[in-house]
């Protein structure tokens, strides 16, 4: 009975963990932003303009550098959504008496 509550993917394999990938992506974004702000402050840009330009520049830089992590996170979210849809369809078929 307890095995039925374990969410699995369409092929019966365990779905990937989302939280570690999400944390890696968020920490990477913050690290890139902090590094760019520090570099701009060292170059001599003032504190507030350096902060703004660092945050602005961190968007395209993190888009390029964190692409593999973002792709793995997207795949994990898709697998999670597919597993939930499969579990929902299975539950509906069991409740309707077909399974």
Buried (B, 14 or more C-beta within 10 A) or exposed (E): EEEEEEEBBEEEEEBBEBEEBBEBBEEBBEBBBEEBBEEBBEEEBEEEEBBBBBEEBBEEBBEEBBEEBBEBBEEBBEBBEEBEEBBEEEEEEEEEEEE
